[in-house]
Amino acid sequence: MEKQSFSRRFFLKSVSVVGAVSLIPSKVKALYEEVKNYFVPPKEVIPLTININKKPYTISADTRATLLDVLREQLHLTGTKKGCDHGQCGACTVHIDGERVLSCLTLAAMLPGKNVTTIEGLADGDTLHPMQQAFIECDGFQCGYCTPGQIMSAVACVKEGHTKSVAEIKEFMSGNLCRCGAYNGIVESIQKVAI
């Protein structure tokens, strides 16, 4: 076997390359922080009192926080689901002052003085809301992920009086998507409660 020898020049080049590479992460991180601080405004937290399911909650929330994120992450009311987070699937539907809204598009900072009802607040103790009972009896769900939003929209659909025909029910429930395709059971549930 032949013994390899490295020149002084090779050693100096190698050390220089290793030294340069080791400096990159700190430079990149500093650049990232500088750009982030320039483009992203600092977080502003405000005290917030929201009435949810007839109970007041006082929290500190980011002014940019959505109702959905406050419900799930701060208050641990996880019945309201996060589907698309863009207002396209209806899984996050809740009622604000009796009107159905998409909680992923609603800023929590806009809610003081308003009453929010989630799927957890629909039942009366152990007694299910008639729509919840109808969904069970008519098999209005399969995997169940979209069910809370479907039920909240269905309650609003009946309250709004949009149950005169199957076509009308489908039109006013069209903002709620069901990946499993349980639409027949959902329509049947709404018809049962609307009678």
KEVEXTOR-831733 format. One record per atom (N, C-alpha, C, CB): y negated, x negated, z negated; atom name. Coordinates in steps of 0.02 Angstrom, whole numbers, plus 50000, padded with zeros to 5 digits. Each point is the difference from the previous one (the first is absolute). Glycine has a CB too. Example, Ala and Ser with C-alpha at 12.3 -4.5 7.8 and 13.67 -1.06 7.14 Angstrom:
2
<<50284, 49340, 49610>, N>
<<49941, 50045, 50000>, CA>
<<49940, 49955, 50000>, C>
<<50059, 50095, 49938>, CB>
<<49888, 49923, 50098>, N>
<<49941, 49958, 49997>, CA>
<<49945, 50039, 49963>, C>
<<50032, 49941, 50108>, CB>
//
This chain:
195
<<50059, 49959, 50000>, N>
<<49941, 50041, 50000>, CA>
<<49938, 49957, 50000>, C>
<<50062, 50089, 49941>, CB>
<<49894, 49936, 50097>, N>
<<49937, 49964, 50007>, CA>
<<49948, 50029, 49952>, C>
<<50027, 49974, 50121>, CB>
<<49938, 49984, 49844>, N>
<<49950, 50022, 49953>, CA>
<<49936, 50016, 50038>, C>
<<50050, 49931, 49907>, CB>
<<49922, 50132, 50080>, N>
<<49938, 50018, 50034>, CA>
<<49941, 49975, 49960>, C>
<<50054, 50101, 50050>, CB>
<<49898, 49875, 49985>, N>
<<49938, 49980, 49966>, CA>
<<49942, 50039, 50030>, C>
<<50046, 49883, 49976>, CB>
<<49910, 50138, 49980>, N>
<<49942, 50039, 50022>, CA>
<<49938, 49956, 49996>, C>
<<50054, 50108, 49962>, CB>
<<49905, 49899, 50086>, N>
<<49939, 49960, 50001>, CA>
<<49948, 50029, 49952>, C>
<<50024, 49966, 50119>, CB>
<<49929, 49993, 49865>, N>
<<49945, 50021, 49957>, CA>
<<49960, 50054, 50035>, C>
<<49994, 49886, 49947>, CB>
<<49998, 50108, 50118>, N>
<<49963, 50050, 50039>, CA>
<<50034, 50068, 49997>, C>
<<49959, 49908, 50076>, CB>
<<50108, 50094, 49931>, N>
<<50038, 50062, 49996>, CA>
<<49991, 50031, 49931>, C>
<<50083, 49956, 50083>, CB>
<<49920, 50004, 49866>, N>
<<49992, 50025, 49931>, CA>
<<49931, 50031, 49991>, C>
<<50079, 49912, 49959>, CB>
<<49868, 50055, 50064>, N>
<<49932, 50026, 49992>, CA>
<<49991, 50065, 50039>, C>
<<49958, 49883, 49984>, CB>
<<50069, 50123, 50076>, N>
<<49996, 50061, 50039>, CA>
<<50036, 50057, 49965>, C>
<<49993, 49932, 50106>, CB>
<<50066, 50054, 49868>, N>
<<50039, 50051, 49966>, CA>
<<49964, 50026, 49938>, C>
<<50105, 49947, 50042>, CB>
<<49868, 50009, 49919>, N>
<<49964, 50020, 49939>, CA>
<<49938, 50040, 50019>, C>
<<50042, 49898, 49940>, CB>
<<49924, 50083, 50114>, N>
<<49940, 50036, 50022>, CA>
<<50018, 50071, 50021>, C>
<<49948, 49892, 50036>, CB>
<<50106, 50116, 50001>, N>
<<50021, 50067, 50022>, CA>
<<50019, 50043, 49940>, C>
<<50040, 49951, 50109>, CB>
<<49999, 50023, 49846>, N>
<<50020, 50037, 49940>, CA>
<<49939, 50020, 49959>, C>
<<50111, 49939, 49999>, CB>
<<49842, 50015, 49993>, N>
<<49938, 50015, 49963>, CA>
<<49959, 50054, 50034>, C>
<<49999, 49883, 49959>, CB>
<<49996, 50115, 50106>, N>
<<49961, 50051, 50037>, CA>
<<50033, 50069, 49993>, C>
<<49961, 49912, 50081>, CB>
<<50105, 50090, 49925>, N>
<<50036, 50063, 49995>, CA>
<<49993, 50029, 49930>, C>
<<50082, 49961, 50088>, CB>
<<49919, 49997, 49861>, N>
<<49995, 50026, 49932>, CA>
<<49930, 50028, 49984>, C>
<<50086, 49916, 49966>, CB>
<<49864, 50064, 50073>, N>
<<49933, 50026, 49989>, CA>
<<49988, 50068, 50034>, C>
<<49960, 49882, 49992>, CB>
<<50081, 50134, 50057>, N>
<<49989, 50062, 50039>, CA>
<<50002, 50063, 49956>, C>
<<50051, 49943, 50098>, CB>
<<49998, 50068, 49860>, N>
<<50003, 50063, 49963>, CA>
<<49937, 50014, 49958>, C>
<<50122, 49986, 49996>, CB>
<<49851, 49964, 49971>, N>
<<49941, 50013, 49959>, CA>
<<49939, 50016, 50045>, C>
<<50045, 49924, 49911>, CB>
<<49950, 50045, 50146>, N>
<<49945, 50015, 50046>, CA>
<<50007, 50071, 50028>, C>
<<49992, 49878, 50029>, CB>
<<50070, 50140, 49991>, N>
<<50012, 50066, 50027>, CA>
<<49986, 50054, 49947>, C>
<<50086, 49953, 50079>, CB>
<<49936, 50034, 49860>, N>
<<49988, 50048, 49946>, CA>
<<49926, 50008, 49987>, C>
<<50111, 49970, 49949>, CB>
<<49852, 49976, 50049>, N>
<<49928, 50003, 49989>, CA>
<<49966, 50040, 50056>, C>
<<50004, 49889, 49939>, CB>
<<50017, 50099, 50123>, N>
<<49972, 50037, 50057>, CA>
<<50016, 50074, 49994>, C>
<<50011, 49897, 50072>, CB>
<<50051, 50118, 49910>, N>
<<50020, 50070, 49991>, CA>
<<49957, 50035, 49948>, C>
<<50117, 49970, 50033>, CB>
<<49874, 49999, 49909>, N>
<<49959, 50029, 49947>, CA>
<<49928, 50010, 50023>, C>
<<50074, 49946, 49914>, CB>
<<49900, 50006, 50122>, N>
<<49931, 50005, 50024>, CA>
<<49992, 50058, 50049>, C>
<<49986, 49876, 49984>, CB>
<<50060, 50131, 50063>, N>
<<49998, 50054, 50049>, CA>
<<50010, 50067, 49965>, C>
<<50044, 49923, 50090>, CB>
<<50005, 50080, 49864>, N>
<<50014, 50063, 49964>, CA>
<<49938, 50023, 49960>, C>
<<50122, 49967, 49992>, CB>
<<49847, 49988, 49973>, N>
<<49941, 50018, 49961>, CA>
<<49941, 50022, 50045>, C>
<<50037, 49920, 49911>, CB>
<<49962, 50055, 50150>, N>
<<49946, 50018, 50046>, CA>
<<50011, 50070, 50028>, C>
<<49985, 49879, 50029>, CB>
<<50077, 50136, 49992>, N>
<<50014, 50063, 50034>, CA>
<<50022, 50057, 49955>, C>
<<50031, 49932, 50096>, CB>
<<50000, 50054, 49848>, N>
<<50025, 50052, 49955>, CA>
<<49953, 50005, 49940>, C>
<<50121, 49981, 50037>, CB>
<<49848, 50076, 49953>, N>
<<49955, 50006, 49943>, CA>
<<50039, 49997, 49935>, C>
<<49921, 50069, 50069>, CB>
<<50047, 49907, 49878>, N>
<<50036, 49996, 49936>, CA>
<<50019, 50070, 49975>, C>
<<49938, 49894, 49973>, CB>
<<50116, 50108, 49990>, N>
<<50026, 50063, 49973>, CA>
<<49950, 50027, 49949>, C>
<<50120, 49962, 50019>, CB>
<<49866, 50103, 49987>, N>
<<49956, 50033, 49951>, CA>
<<50041, 50054, 49964>, C>
<<49896, 49977, 50070>, CB>
<<50110, 50016, 49865>, N>
<<50040, 50046, 49960>, CA>
<<49953, 50047, 49962>, C>
<<50093, 49915, 49990>, CB>
<<49923, 50149, 50010>, N>
<<49959, 50049, 49965>, CA>
<<50044, 50042, 49953>, C>
<<49919, 50005, 50097>, CB>
<<50052, 50020, 49848>, N>
<<50038, 50046, 49958>, CA>
<<50004, 50068, 50035>, C>
<<49963, 49940, 49894>, CB>
<<50093, 50093, 50100>, N>
<<50012, 50061, 50039>, CA>
<<50040, 50049, 49958>, C>
<<49996, 49935, 50108>, CB>
<<49982, 50128, 49889>, N>
<<50038, 50052, 49968>, CA>
<<50019, 50051, 50052>, C>
<<49941, 49982, 49889>, CB>
<<50124, 50029, 50119>, N>
<<50025, 50047, 50050>, CA>
<<50046, 50051, 49966>, C>
<<49993, 49911, 50091>, CB>
<<49998, 50152, 49926>, N>
<<50044, 50052, 49974>, CA>
<<50059, 50008, 50047>, C>
<<49903, 50060, 49944>, CB>
<<50156, 49922, 50032>, N>
<<50060, 50004, 50041>, CA>
<<50051, 50043, 49964>, C>
<<49978, 49886, 50051>, CB>
<<50044, 50166, 49983>, N>
<<50049, 50047, 49971>, CA>
<<49976, 50027, 49933>, C>
<<50092, 49938, 50059>, CB>
<<49844, 50081, 49938>, N>
<<49969, 50031, 49941>, CA>
<<49995, 49953, 49941>, C>
<<50042, 50108, 50039>, CB>
<<49958, 49827, 49974>, N>
<<49995, 49950, 49947>, CA>
<<49951, 49946, 50022>, C>
<<50119, 50023, 49961>, CB>
<<49831, 49961, 49996>, N>
<<49952, 49947, 50019>, CA>
<<50030, 49930, 49990>, C>
<<49905, 50077, 49970>, CB>
<<50083, 49880, 50079>, N>
<<50020, 49930, 49997>, CA>
<<49938, 49958, 50006>, C>
<<50115, 50025, 50049>, CB>
<<49876, 49927, 49905>, N>
<<49943, 49954, 50005>, CA>
<<50029, 49931, 50015>, C>
<<49929, 50068, 49919>, CB>
<<50048, 49904, 50137>, N>
<<50025, 49935, 50023>, CA>
<<49942, 49957, 50025>, C>
<<50112, 50052, 50030>, CB>
<<49902, 49885, 49983>, N>
<<49954, 49957, 50036>, CA>
<<50031, 49991, 50069>, C>
<<49958, 49939, 49894>, CB>
<<50004, 50076, 50157>, N>
<<50027, 49996, 50068>, CA>
<<49953, 49964, 50047>, C>
<<50061, 50107, 49980>, CB>
<<49967, 49859, 50067>, N>
<<49963, 49969, 50054>, CA>
<<49965, 50056, 50039>, C>
<<50081, 49901, 50009>, CB>
<<49857, 50088, 50010>, N>
<<49963, 50052, 50037>, CA>
<<50032, 50015, 50067>, C>
<<49895, 49963, 49943>, CB>
<<50147, 49991, 50082>, N>
<<50033, 50010, 50065>, CA>
<<50070, 50029, 49993>, C>
<<49933, 49906, 50044>, CB>
<<50089, 50108, 49894>, N>
<<50069, 50023, 49989>, CA>
<<50008, 50072, 50024>, C>
<<50011, 49923, 49902>, CB>
<<50044, 50090, 50131>, N>
<<50014, 50069, 50022>, CA>
<<50032, 50039, 49942>, C>
<<50015, 49961, 50120>, CB>
<<49980, 50104, 49885>, N>
<<50032, 50043, 49950>, CA>
<<50075, 49985, 49997>, C>
<<49913, 50089, 50018>, CB>
<<50118, 49901, 50039>, N>
<<50072, 49986, 50002>, CA>
<<50017, 49938, 49959>, C>
<<50006, 50052, 50114>, CB>
<<49956, 49894, 49896>, N>
<<50014, 49938, 49963>, CA>
<<49987, 50009, 49925>, C>
<<49969, 49935, 50102>, CB>
<<49980, 50102, 49880>, N>
<<49987, 50012, 49929>, CA>
<<50057, 50041, 49969>, C>
<<49876, 49996, 50021>, CB>
<<50145, 50056, 50015>, N>
<<50055, 50042, 49975>, CA>
<<50063, 49958, 49989>, C>
<<49952, 50099, 50059>, CB>
<<50067, 49863, 49991>, N>
<<50064, 49965, 49997>, CA>
<<49998, 49936, 49958>, C>
<<50025, 50046, 50112>, CB>
<<49922, 49914, 49896>, N>
<<49999, 49934, 49969>, CA>
<<49969, 49998, 49931>, C>
<<49995, 49955, 50113>, CB>
<<49955, 50088, 49875>, N>
<<49968, 49998, 49935>, CA>
<<50025, 50054, 49953>, C>
<<49900, 49952, 50055>, CB>
<<50112, 50108, 49971>, N>
<<50020, 50055, 49957>, CA>
<<50075, 50012, 50001>, C>
<<49889, 50051, 50021>, CB>
<<50147, 49915, 50023>, N>
<<50073, 50004, 50006>, CA>
<<50024, 50071, 50013>, C>
<<50009, 49902, 49924>, CB>
<<49952, 50136, 50113>, N>
<<50020, 50066, 50025>, CA>
<<50028, 49989, 50070>, C>
<<49911, 50063, 49930>, CB>
<<50152, 49921, 50074>, N>
<<50030, 49976, 50063>, CA>
<<50030, 50056, 50043>, C>
<<50022, 49893, 49943>, CB>
<<49968, 50169, 50038>, N>
<<50025, 50055, 50041>, CA>
<<49966, 50003, 50067>, C>
<<50025, 50063, 49897>, CB>
<<49911, 49921, 50105>, N>
<<49962, 49997, 50063>, CA>
<<50022, 49936, 50036>, C>
<<49900, 50065, 49951>, CB>
<<50124, 49942, 50110>, N>
<<50030, 49942, 50035>, CA>
<<49950, 49966, 50046>, C>
<<50109, 50057, 49994>, CB>
<<49902, 49878, 50014>, N>
<<49961, 49961, 50048>, CA>
<<50043, 49992, 50062>, C>
<<49936, 49937, 49908>, CB>
<<50044, 50098, 50145>, N>
<<50039, 49997, 50062>, CA>
<<49968, 49950, 50048>, C>
<<50036, 50119, 49985>, CB>
<<49915, 49904, 50052>, N>
<<49969, 49958, 50051>, CA>
<<49938, 49964, 49975>, C>
<<50045, 50077, 50086>, CB>
<<49923, 49950, 49862>, N>
<<49937, 49973, 49972>, CA>
<<49943, 50003, 50051>, C>
<<50068, 49925, 49926>, CB>
<<49939, 50118, 50125>, N>
<<49948, 50009, 50051>, CA>
<<49983, 50073, 50013>, C>
<<50039, 49894, 50052>, CB>
<<49986, 50151, 49906>, N>
<<49985, 50071, 50008>, CA>
<<50036, 50033, 50058>, C>
<<49892, 49976, 49951>, CB>
<<50165, 49998, 50069>, N>
<<50035, 50028, 50058>, CA>
<<50065, 50035, 49984>, C>
<<49948, 49911, 50065>, CB>
<<50079, 50079, 49874>, N>
<<50066, 50029, 49986>, CA>
<<50000, 50057, 49950>, C>
<<50045, 49889, 50024>, CB>
<<49904, 50116, 49933>, N>
<<49995, 50055, 49952>, CA>
<<50040, 49991, 49937>, C>
<<49981, 50070, 50095>, CB>
<<50054, 49874, 49896>, N>
<<50042, 49990, 49941>, CA>
<<49958, 49996, 49936>, C>
<<50082, 49940, 50071>, CB>
<<49854, 50044, 49935>, N>
<<49957, 49991, 49942>, CA>
<<49957, 50062, 49985>, C>
<<49998, 49878, 50025>, CB>
<<50018, 50179, 50003>, N>
<<49959, 50060, 49992>, CA>
<<49997, 50022, 49926>, C>
<<50031, 50035, 50117>, CB>
<<49909, 49977, 49860>, N>
<<49986, 50028, 49933>, CA>
<<49948, 50055, 50009>, C>
<<50027, 49889, 49941>, CB>
<<49957, 50146, 50006>, N>
<<49947, 50051, 50002>, CA>
<<49941, 49975, 49959>, C>
<<50084, 50094, 50014>, CB>
<<49857, 49912, 50014>, N>
<<49938, 49986, 49963>, CA>
<<49960, 50065, 50000>, C>
<<49999, 49875, 50031>, CB>
<<49990, 50152, 49909>, N>
<<49967, 50065, 49992>, CA>
<<50033, 50053, 50044>, C>
<<49892, 49941, 49974>, CB>
<<50174, 50057, 50029>, N>
<<50039, 50050, 50037>, CA>
<<50007, 49988, 50074>, C>
<<49962, 50077, 49916>, CB>
<<50005, 49872, 50112>, N>
<<50004, 49984, 50071>, CA>
<<50048, 49942, 50011>, C>
<<49881, 50042, 50018>, CB>
<<50160, 49962, 50034>, N>
<<50044, 49944, 50013>, CA>
<<49962, 49942, 50032>, C>
<<50096, 50079, 50014>, CB>
<<49918, 49860, 49962>, N>
<<49969, 49940, 50026>, CA>
<<50052, 49944, 50002>, C>
<<49886, 50034, 49954>, CB>
<<50100, 49917, 50086>, N>
<<50043, 49941, 50005>, CA>
<<49973, 49948, 49950>, C>
<<50029, 50022, 50123>, CB>
<<50010, 49964, 49826>, N>
<<49975, 49955, 49947>, CA>
<<49992, 49928, 50023>, C>
<<50055, 50074, 49918>, CB>
<<49977, 49907, 50137>, N>
<<49993, 49931, 50025>, CA>
<<49932, 49990, 50034>, C>
<<50124, 49993, 50014>, CB>
<<49842, 50062, 50003>, N>
<<49935, 49995, 50033>, CA>
<<49942, 50021, 49954>, C>
<<50057, 50022, 50109>, CB>
<<49959, 49992, 49828>, N>
<<49950, 50025, 49953>, CA>
<<49985, 49945, 49949>, C>
<<50040, 50119, 50016>, CB>
<<49896, 49863, 49978>, N>
<<49981, 49950, 49950>, CA>
<<50000, 50031, 49931>, C>
<<49931, 49939, 50086>, CB>
<<50099, 50028, 49866>, N>
<<50003, 50025, 49932>, CA>
<<49931, 50006, 49969>, C>
<<50113, 49948, 49987>, CB>
<<49840, 50010, 50034>, N>
<<49933, 50000, 49972>, CA>
<<49962, 50065, 50017>, C>
<<49998, 49876, 50010>, CB>
<<50028, 50164, 50038>, N>
<<49967, 50062, 50019>, CA>
<<50024, 50060, 49960>, C>
<<49988, 49953, 50114>, CB>
<<50057, 50037, 49837>, N>
<<50034, 50056, 49968>, CA>
<<49976, 50022, 49931>, C>
<<50093, 49961, 50065>, CB>
<<49862, 50004, 49902>, N>
<<49978, 50026, 49934>, CA>
<<49973, 50072, 50007>, C>
<<49973, 49882, 49963>, CB>
<<50049, 50161, 49991>, N>
<<49978, 50070, 50002>, CA>
<<50045, 50044, 50043>, C>
<<49886, 49960, 49982>, CB>
<<50163, 50011, 50052>, N>
<<50045, 50040, 50042>, CA>
<<50069, 50002, 49967>, C>
<<49936, 49968, 50105>, CB>
<<50102, 50083, 49913>, N>
<<50068, 50008, 49973>, CA>
<<50051, 49982, 50052>, C>
<<49959, 50090, 49923>, CB>
<<50084, 49862, 50060>, N>
<<50052, 49977, 50045>, CA>
<<50067, 50029, 49976>, C>
<<49935, 49893, 50028>, CB>
<<50104, 50133, 50018>, N>
<<50068, 50023, 49984>, CA>
<<50049, 49962, 50044>, C>
<<49959, 50116, 49967>, CB>
<<50090, 49852, 50000>, N>
<<50052, 49963, 50036>, CA>
<<50064, 50040, 49994>, C>
<<49944, 49888, 49978>, CB>
<<50109, 50088, 50052>, N>
<<50064, 50035, 49998>, CA>
<<50024, 50005, 49927>, C>
<<50029, 49958, 50115>, CB>
<<49953, 49994, 49842>, N>
<<50020, 50003, 49930>, CA>
<<49967, 50058, 49963>, C>
<<50015, 49876, 50002>, CB>
<<49927, 50147, 50022>, N>
<<49964, 50053, 49966>, CA>
<<50012, 50069, 50029>, C>
<<49916, 49916, 49972>, CB>
<<50127, 50089, 50076>, N>
<<50012, 50064, 50034>, CA>
<<50044, 50047, 49958>, C>
<<49988, 49941, 50110>, CB>
<<50062, 50032, 49858>, N>
<<50045, 50041, 49959>, CA>
<<49965, 50018, 49935>, C>
<<50101, 49944, 50050>, CB>
<<49924, 50108, 49918>, N>
<<49975, 50022, 49935>, CA>
<<50053, 49982, 49948>, C>
<<49931, 50096, 50051>, CB>
<<50063, 49844, 49922>, N>
<<50050, 49975, 49954>, CA>
<<50066, 49990, 50036>, C>
<<49944, 50058, 49905>, CB>
<<50109, 49975, 50071>, N>
<<50065, 49995, 50032>, CA>
<<50010, 50052, 50055>, C>
<<50045, 49956, 49893>, CB>
<<49907, 50089, 50115>, N>
<<50004, 50051, 50051>, CA>
<<49970, 49974, 50065>, C>
<<49995, 50091, 49913>, CB>
<<50045, 49904, 50139>, N>
<<49976, 49975, 50064>, CA>
<<49951, 50049, 50032>, C>
<<50108, 49939, 50015>, CB>
<<49847, 50034, 50024>, N>
<<49955, 50040, 50041>, CA>
<<50045, 50037, 50050>, C>
<<49899, 49919, 49986>, CB>
<<50083, 50142, 50034>, N>
<<50041, 50036, 50049>, CA>
<<50015, 49960, 50064>, C>
<<49952, 50105, 49955>, CB>
<<50000, 49854, 50067>, N>
<<50011, 49960, 50060>, CA>
<<50053, 49946, 49987>, C>
<<49881, 50023, 50038>, CB>
<<50116, 49946, 49904>, N>
<<50051, 49950, 49983>, CA>
<<50069, 50032, 49999>, C>
<<49915, 49935, 49933>, CB>
<<50090, 50124, 50037>, N>
<<50064, 50036, 49997>, CA>
<<50024, 50019, 50070>, C>
<<49969, 50044, 49886>, CB>
<<49985, 49978, 50156>, N>
<<50017, 50019, 50069>, CA>
<<50026, 49940, 50039>, C>
<<49914, 50091, 49997>, CB>
<<50056, 49851, 49994>, N>
<<50023, 49939, 50035>, CA>
<<50072, 49984, 49980>, C>
<<49882, 49956, 50004>, CB>
<<50135, 50055, 49933>, N>
<<50068, 49988, 49978>, CA>
<<50048, 50052, 50030>, C>
<<49956, 49950, 49892>, CB>
<<50025, 50114, 50105>, N>
<<50043, 50053, 50024>, CA>
<<50009, 49999, 50076>, C>
<<49964, 50067, 49903>, CB>
<<49984, 49914, 50133>, N>
<<50002, 50002, 50074>, CA>
<<50016, 49932, 50031>, C>
<<49919, 50093, 49996>, CB>
<<50098, 49858, 49962>, N>
<<50015, 49933, 50023>, CA>
<<49943, 49972, 50042>, C>
<<50123, 50028, 49999>, CB>
<<49817, 49973, 49972>, N>
<<49941, 49977, 50036>, CA>
<<49988, 49926, 49996>, C>
<<49952, 50108, 49977>, CB>
<<50099, 49854, 50004>, N>
<<49993, 49927, 49998>, CA>
<<50068, 49968, 50012>, C>
<<49903, 50010, 49920>, CB>
<<50094, 49926, 50101>, N>
<<50062, 49962, 50006>, CA>
<<49995, 49937, 49958>, C>
<<50019, 50046, 50117>, CB>
<<49946, 49903, 49908>, N>
<<49994, 49939, 49959>, CA>
<<49952, 50011, 49942>, C>
<<50024, 49930, 50101>, CB>
<<49928, 50116, 49907>, N>
<<49955, 50018, 49946>, CA>
<<49935, 49960, 49997>, C>
<<50099, 50032, 49940>, CB>
<<49894, 49917, 50102>, N>
<<49940, 49958, 49995>, CA>
<<49937, 50039, 50016>, C>
<<50069, 49901, 50031>, CB>
<<49932, 50140, 50021>, N>
<<49940, 50037, 50020>, CA>
<<49992, 50065, 49961>, C>
<<50011, 49950, 50113>, CB>
<<50039, 50068, 49848>, N>
<<50001, 50066, 49967>, CA>
<<49940, 50014, 49956>, C>
<<50122, 49991, 50004>, CB>
<<49854, 49963, 49954>, N>
<<49941, 50017, 49960>, CA>
<<49939, 50019, 50042>, C>
<<50043, 49922, 49913>, CB>
<<49945, 50041, 50140>, N>
<<49944, 50016, 50044>, CA>
<<50012, 50064, 50038>, C>
<<49977, 49879, 50012>, CB>
<<50085, 50133, 50009>, N>
<<50017, 50062, 50035>, CA>
<<49988, 50060, 49954>, C>
<<50087, 49939, 50070>, CB>
<<49935, 50057, 49868>, N>
<<49992, 50055, 49953>, CA>
<<49926, 50013, 49986>, C>
<<50111, 49972, 49948>, CB>
<<49850, 49975, 50041>, N>
<<49929, 50009, 49987>, CA>
<<49965, 50032, 50060>, C>
<<50001, 49900, 49923>, CB>
<<50016, 50080, 50137>, N>
<<49971, 50031, 50060>, CA>
<<50025, 50071, 50008>, C>
<<49993, 49887, 50054>, CB>
<<50070, 50126, 49930>, N>
<<50028, 50067, 50007>, CA>
<<49965, 50048, 49952>, C>
<<50110, 49951, 50035>, CB>
<<49877, 50028, 49904>, N>
<<49964, 50042, 49951>, CA>
<<49931, 50017, 50028>, C>
<<50063, 49947, 49903>, CB>
<<49903, 50003, 50125>, N>
<<49933, 50011, 50029>, CA>
<<50004, 50046, 50060>, C>
<<49964, 49888, 49959>, CB>
<<50088, 50103, 50082>, N>
<<50009, 50042, 50060>, CA>
<<50006, 50074, 49980>, C>
<<50057, 49903, 50059>, CB>
<<49982, 50111, 49890>, N>
<<50007, 50069, 49976>, CA>
<<49934, 50025, 49972>, C>
<<50123, 49980, 49975>, CB>
<<49845, 49979, 49984>, N>
<<49937, 50019, 49969>, CA>
<<49946, 50014, 50052>, C>
<<50030, 49931, 49900>, CB>
<<49970, 50030, 50154>, N>
<<49951, 50009, 50054>, CA>
<<50016, 50059, 50045>, C>
<<49980, 49877, 49996>, CB>
<<50079, 50152, 49997>, N>
<<50020, 50058, 50040>, CA>
<<50023, 49983, 50070>, C>
<<49921, 50064, 49933>, CB>
<<50105, 49877, 50077>, N>
<<50022, 49979, 50067>, CA>
<<50076, 50007, 50007>, C>
<<49903, 49920, 50006>, CB>
<<50122, 50139, 49978>, N>
<<50073, 50010, 50001>, CA>
<<50020, 50062, 50041>, C>
<<50006, 49945, 49888>, CB>
<<49952, 50075, 50158>, N>
<<50013, 50062, 50038>, CA>
<<50057, 49993, 50050>, C>
<<49880, 50028, 49987>, CB>
<<50133, 49911, 50036>, N>
<<50054, 49988, 50048>, CA>
<<50027, 49929, 49990>, C>
<<49949, 50082, 50083>, CB>
<<50109, 49907, 49945>, N>
<<50030, 49932, 49998>, CA>
<<49954, 49951, 50035>, C>
<<50117, 50048, 49998>, CB>
<<49854, 49973, 50059>, N>
<<49954, 49955, 50037>, CA>
<<49940, 49982, 49957>, C>
<<50038, 50052, 50109>, CB>
<<49935, 49997, 49855>, N>
<<49941, 49986, 49958>, CA>
<<50019, 49953, 49942>, C>
<<49952, 50112, 50030>, CB>
<<50106, 49899, 49940>, N>
<<50022, 49955, 49946>, CA>
<<50008, 49929, 50027>, C>
<<50059, 50096, 49943>, CB>
<<49973, 49897, 50115>, N>
<<50009, 49934, 50030>, CA>
<<49933, 49967, 50015>, C>
<<50109, 50038, 50049>, CB>
<<49843, 50000, 49975>, N>
<<49934, 49973, 50016>, CA>
<<49966, 49973, 49937>, C>
<<49990, 50081, 50096>, CB>
<<50012, 49958, 49851>, N>
<<49964, 49980, 49939>, CA>
<<50039, 49952, 49956>, C>
<<49943, 50108, 50005>, CB>
<<50119, 49879, 50013>, N>
<<50041, 49949, 49965>, CA>
<<50008, 49938, 50043>, C>
<<50060, 50091, 49937>, CB>
<<49908, 49907, 50121>, N>
<<50011, 49946, 50048>, CA>
<<49975, 49932, 49976>, C>
<<49991, 50084, 50089>, CB>
<<49969, 49914, 49859>, N>
<<49977, 49936, 49973>, CA>
<<50051, 49967, 49954>, C>
<<49886, 50043, 50008>, CB>
<<50169, 49991, 49979>, N>
<<50053, 49972, 49957>, CA>
<<50062, 49986, 50042>, C>
<<49954, 50063, 49900>, CB>
<<50065, 49875, 50102>, N>
<<50059, 49979, 50039>, CA>
<<50062, 49993, 49957>, C>
<<49924, 49941, 50079>, CB>
<<50133, 50078, 49949>, N>
<<50064, 49993, 49966>, CA>
<<50045, 49959, 50046>, C>
<<49987, 50111, 49937>, CB>
<<50029, 49829, 50044>, N>
<<50041, 49957, 50042>, CA>
<<50071, 50026, 50007>, C>
<<49931, 49904, 49965>, CB>
<<50091, 50134, 49985>, N>
<<50069, 50027, 50002>, CA>
<<50004, 50062, 50044>, C>
<<50020, 49955, 49886>, CB>
<<49924, 50077, 50128>, N>
<<50000, 50060, 50043>, CA>
<<50021, 50063, 49963>, C>
<<50025, 49926, 50094>, CB>
<<49954, 50082, 49844>, N>
<<50018, 50059, 49960>, CA>
<<49950, 50057, 50011>, C>
<<50054, 49926, 49914>, CB>
<<49916, 50076, 50145>, N>
<<49946, 50048, 50013>, CA>
<<50022, 50073, 49994>, C>
<<49950, 49915, 50075>, CB>
<<50111, 50102, 49945>, N>
<<50022, 50070, 49996>, CA>
<<50003, 50022, 49927>, C>
<<50067, 49986, 50106>, CB>
<<49958, 49972, 49850>, N>
<<50003, 50017, 49929>, CA>
<<49931, 50004, 49969>, C>
<<50109, 49944, 49994>, CB>
<<49844, 50014, 50030>, N>
<<49932, 50002, 49975>, CA>
<<49966, 50065, 50019>, C>
<<49994, 49874, 50008>, CB>
<<50013, 50146, 50055>, N>
<<49970, 50063, 50024>, CA>
<<50031, 50059, 49963>, C>
<<49979, 49949, 50113>, CB>
<<50086, 50049, 49877>, N>
<<50034, 50055, 49965>, CA>
<<49976, 50005, 49928>, C>
<<50100, 49984, 50073>, CB>
<<49888, 49958, 49895>, N>
<<49975, 49998, 49931>, CA>
<<49931, 50033, 49996>, C>
<<50065, 49895, 49978>, CB>
<<49892, 50088, 50069>, N>
<<49932, 50028, 50001>, CA>
<<50003, 50075, 50012>, C>
<<49954, 49891, 50043>, CB>
<<50088, 50131, 50003>, N>
<<50007, 50072, 50013>, CA>
<<50025, 50037, 49938>, C>
<<50022, 49975, 50121>, CB>
<<50023, 49995, 49842>, N>
<<50028, 50032, 49941>, CA>
<<49946, 50010, 49946>, C>
<<50112, 49948, 50025>, CB>
<<49844, 50002, 49966>, N>
<<49948, 50005, 49949>, CA>
<<49943, 50046, 50024>, C>
<<50028, 49885, 49960>, CB>
<<49960, 50116, 50105>, N>
<<49944, 50040, 50027>, CA>
<<50013, 50074, 49997>, C>
<<49973, 49906, 50074>, CB>
<<50088, 50115, 49918>, N>
<<50017, 50072, 50001>, CA>
<<49970, 50035, 49941>, C>
<<50106, 49976, 50060>, CB>
//
